[in-house]
Every structure is written in structure tokens, then in C-alpha cells.
Amino acid sequence: MNDNELILQTIDLTRYFGMVKAADGINVDVRRGEVVGIIGANGSGKTTFLNLITGYLTPERGRILFLGQECTGESPRRIVKLGLARSFQIPQIYTTLSVMENLLLSLSAQANKGTVFWQPLYTESWVREASEILARFGLESYADRPVSVLPEGGRKLLDIALSFALKPQLLLMDEPTSGVSIEDKFQVMDTMATVLKESNITTIFVEHDMEVVQRYSRRVIVFDEGKLIADGHPQTILADPEIRKAVLGHE
């Protein structure tokens, strides 16, 4: 794989909600192996940008290229099949099922298999793969327990593990530390960052916690009122008083 390969490109990406431009001509290039943090005040367009890339919204104008392939307007399911996965601010997991069952469902989806009664989830190969993934995310001790007993940090890790099971080349994460305690947030991020780096998965994450952004991103993109207003190294971006004012409301 070419580490300088352009993995994601958005060209003049634009989306309106009524009179509001939630995405206003966004041009972004992301190369393989990058870890990109996205910051901005509430309503600045961060999540809209992720929704456009992953097919949950269709742009009014503009294009989205993934590994050079046009994917503008494709369905979320099709985009996942191309190798682009996503986790959400609120984990998308089945709380009444076990941790293992959640992961087996994700592996089933990746294999494009249904979950009807004649296609059992508990196949030997899937259980083995699911066990390996849970071990990488430090969740093996919870495998047979219901998701409802997981602490918030564990739920976040499981949500990322479900996306990881889809075998993406690019993973988008929306607020990966939202709801996680101050004591646990760095442990959660350390685990995520280690697994994704070892697997050479390019990462884009939206985050409100500037400590997390500074520690884990290698590049920061700043949104304000639907526009991309800055793009650069975290130390430079986060030290800029105008950026801090736009993002945090103060210098």
C-alpha cells in the first residue's frame, strides 16, 4: 500500500438545511494512514460532513471520491462495502444481546450474510474472529455478558470494534469520548488508537475535547458555520486565538 495514497477526497461539498448552509463548498483530501481530528462549535457542520461522506445525507452539490472511486449519493450500505465505516456519538449496539452476539452480527453483515434462522451466527470461524477482535479491544471478559452491563467506555470500544469488524480502510468516528468519564477517556482512546494504527486504518474523528484532539490527531480540520476555516498541525491550529474563539467561544 502507498502511504501517500489519496484515500478520501471531497470536492465543493455543499448541503443546505432550509436557508442554512450546513456544508459550504468543503474541499478535503485525506491520505492513507492519517489521523485527522475535526473540531468546531455546535452546529458548525462537523456531523453533517460525516453524514455526507457516509451516505446518510446527499449533497446539494459537489463530489465524494473514495480511493478514486465516485461514491457521491451512494447508500450507507454500499459505502461500507467500499471500505468506509463509521461509529456514532451514541453507540449503535443491541443492548439486550451479548457483546459476542453484537460482534457476530457485524461479521455477518461484513460477509453479506443474512441473520435468518438457516444462517446461524455461531460458526466456528466467526466466533474465533470475534474473540480475537474482542481481545484486541480489551473486551474479552465481557464476551458472554449482555451489553447493558458494559460501562460507557466499554460501549464506545464495542461500537468501534463493530466498525472494525467491517474491515474498513477508512474509519470515521463521531465524538468517541462523549459520555466517557474523565478517568477513562484516555484509556479508551489509547486502545482505539493502538488497534487502528496496527491495522493501518486511516481515521477521521470529530471531537469536542481539545485534550483528546491534541494528543491523538496528527492533523486538525476546523469547521465554522459550514465552512472549513483551518487545516493543519494540531499544535499550530489549537494555539491560534481566532480558532479557539470560533471553536470554544473564547481565546
C-alpha positions in Angstrom: 0.0 0.0 0.0 1.1 3.5 -0.8 1.1 5.6 2.4 0.8 8.8 0.3 -2.3 7.4 -1.5 -5.3 9.7 -1.6 -8.0 7.7 0.3 -10.7 10.3 0.5 -11.4 13.5 -1.5 -14.4 15.9 -1.2 -14.8 18.5 -3.9 -17.1 21.5 -3.4 -19.3 19.5 -1.0 -22.4 21.5 -0.2 -25.6 20.8 1.7 -28.4 23.1 2.8 -31.0 22.8 5.6 -33.5 25.4 4.5 -31.6 28.7 4.4 -28.7 27.3 6.4 -25.6 26.0 4.6 -24.5 23.1 6.8 -21.7 22.3 4.4 -20.5 25.2 2.3 -18.1 24.1 -0.5 -16.0 21.7 1.5 -12.7 20.6 -0.1 -10.8 18.0 1.8 -8.1 15.5 0.9 -7.1 12.7 3.3 -4.2 10.4 2.6 -3.8 6.8 3.8 -2.6 6.4 7.4 -3.6 9.9 8.5 -5.3 10.5 11.8 -7.5 13.6 11.3 -9.4 15.4 14.1 -12.4 17.6 13.2 -13.3 20.4 15.6 -15.9 23.2 15.6 -18.6 24.7 17.7 -22.0 23.1 17.9 -23.8 23.5 14.6 -20.6 24.2 12.7 -21.2 21.3 10.2 -18.9 18.5 11.7 -21.5 15.8 11.8 -23.1 16.9 8.6 -19.7 16.3 6.9 -19.6 12.8 8.3 -23.2 12.2 7.2 -22.5 13.3 3.7 -19.4 11.1 3.4 -21.2 8.0 4.7 -24.3 8.4 2.6 -26.8 9.4 5.4 -27.2 12.7 3.6 -27.0 13.6 -0.1 -25.1 16.8 -1.1 -26.8 19.6 -3.0 -23.6 20.0 -5.0 -20.1 18.5 -5.0 -18.4 15.1 -5.2 -17.0 12.5 -2.9 -14.3 10.1 -4.0 -13.1 7.1 -2.0 -9.9 5.6 -3.3 -10.5 7.4 -6.5 -14.0 5.9 -6.9 -17.0 8.1 -7.1 -19.3 7.4 -4.2 -21.5 10.6 -4.2 -25.1 9.7 -3.4 -24.4 6.0 -2.7 -26.3 4.3 0.1 -24.6 3.8 3.5 -24.6 0.0 3.0 -22.8 0.4 -0.4 -20.3 2.8 1.1 -19.5 0.3 3.9 -18.8 -2.3 1.2 -16.3 0.0 -0.4 -14.3 0.0 2.8 -15.5 3.1 4.7 -17.1 2.5 8.1 -18.4 4.8 10.8 -19.1 4.8 14.6 -21.7 7.2 16.1 -21.8 9.6 19.1 -24.4 7.3 20.6 -23.2 3.7 20.2 -25.3 1.7 17.7 -25.4 -1.5 19.6 -28.0 -4.1 20.7 -28.1 -3.7 24.5 -30.2 -6.8 25.1 -27.7 -9.1 23.2 -24.4 -10.2 24.4 -21.1 -8.5 23.5 -20.2 -11.5 21.4 -23.6 -11.6 19.6 -23.2 -7.9 18.6 -19.9 -8.6 17.1 -21.1 -11.7 15.3 -23.9 -9.7 13.7 -21.3 -7.2 12.5 -19.2 -10.0 11.0 -22.3 -11.4 9.4 -23.0 -8.0 7.8 -19.4 -7.8 6.5 -19.8 -11.2 4.9 -23.1 -10.1 3.4 -25.0 -12.9 5.1 -28.5 -12.6 6.5 -29.4 -13.4 10.1 -32.3 -15.7 9.2 -32.7 -19.0 11.1 -30.8 -21.1 8.5 -27.7 -18.9 8.7 -26.5 -19.4 12.3 -24.2 -16.7 13.8 -22.2 -19.1 15.9 -20.0 -20.5 13.3 -16.6 -21.6 14.4 -14.7 -19.2 12.2 -16.8 -16.2 13.2 -16.6 -17.0 16.9 -12.8 -17.3 16.6 -12.6 -14.0 14.7 -14.9 -12.2 17.1 -12.9 -13.5 20.1 -9.7 -12.1 18.5 -11.3 -8.7 17.9 -12.7 -8.5 21.5 -9.2 -9.4 22.8 -7.7 -6.5 20.8 -10.2 -4.1 22.3 -9.8 -5.4 25.8 -13.4 -6.7 25.9 -12.8 -10.5 26.0 -14.0 -10.8 29.6 -17.4 -9.4 28.6 -17.9 -11.7 25.6 -20.9 -13.6 27.0 -22.4 -10.8 29.0 -25.2 -8.5 27.9 -24.1 -5.1 26.5 -26.2 -3.5 29.2 -23.6 -4.3 31.8 -20.8 -2.5 29.9 -19.6 0.8 31.3 -19.9 3.8 28.9 -16.2 3.4 27.9 -16.7 -0.2 27.1 -19.7 0.6 24.9 -17.6 3.0 23.0 -14.9 0.4 22.5 -17.5 -2.1 21.4 -19.0 0.3 18.9 -15.5 0.8 17.4 -15.0 -2.9 17.4 -18.2 -3.4 15.4 -16.9 -0.9 12.8 -13.5 -2.6 12.9 -15.2 -6.0 12.1 -16.4 -4.5 8.8 -12.7 -4.4 7.7 -12.7 -0.7 6.7 -9.8 1.1 5.1 -11.1 4.4 6.5 -13.0 4.8 9.8 -15.0 7.8 10.8 -15.8 8.4 14.5 -18.3 10.9 15.9 -17.4 12.0 19.4 -15.5 8.9 20.5 -15.2 10.1 24.1 -18.7 11.6 24.5 -20.2 10.3 27.8 -16.9 8.6 28.8 -15.6 9.6 32.3 -12.6 11.8 32.6 -10.7 8.9 34.2 -11.4 6.5 31.3 -11.3 8.7 28.2 -7.5 8.3 27.6 -7.6 4.6 28.2 -10.4 4.3 25.6 -8.6 6.4 23.1 -5.3 4.6 23.7 -6.9 1.3 22.9 -8.7 2.6 19.8 -5.6 4.4 18.5 -3.4 1.4 19.0 -5.7 -1.1 17.2 -6.4 1.3 14.3 -2.7 2.1 13.8 -1.6 -1.6 13.9 -4.3 -2.3 11.3 -3.3 0.7 9.1 -6.8 2.1 9.2 -7.0 5.7 8.3 -9.0 7.6 10.8 -11.1 10.8 10.9 -12.8 11.7 14.2 -15.0 14.5 15.4 -14.2 15.5 19.0 -15.1 18.3 21.4 -12.4 17.5 23.9 -9.3 19.6 22.9 -7.0 17.4 25.1 -8.0 14.4 23.1 -7.6 16.2 19.8 -4.2 17.5 20.7 -3.0 14.1 21.9 -4.3 11.8 19.2 -4.7 13.7 16.0 -1.9 14.3 13.6 -3.9 16.9 11.6 -6.8 19.1 12.6 -9.6 20.5 10.4 -11.8 23.3 11.8 -15.4 23.9 10.8 -17.3 27.1 11.4 -20.8 27.8 10.0 -20.5 25.1 7.4 -17.1 26.3 6.2 -13.7 24.8 6.5 -11.7 27.6 8.1 -8.4 25.9 9.0 -6.5 22.8 8.3 -3.1 22.0 9.8 -0.9 20.6 12.6 -2.7 20.3 16.0 -0.2 22.4 17.9 -0.5 25.3 15.4 -4.3 25.1 15.0 -5.1 24.8 18.7 -2.7 27.7 19.6 -4.4 30.1 17.3 -6.6 32.5 19.3 -9.0 33.1 16.4 -9.6 29.4 16.1 -10.1 28.9 19.8 -12.6 31.7 19.8 -14.5 30.1 16.9 -14.5 26.7 18.5 -14.7 27.4 22.2 -16.3 30.9 22.2 -13.2 32.4 23.9 -9.5 32.8 23.3 
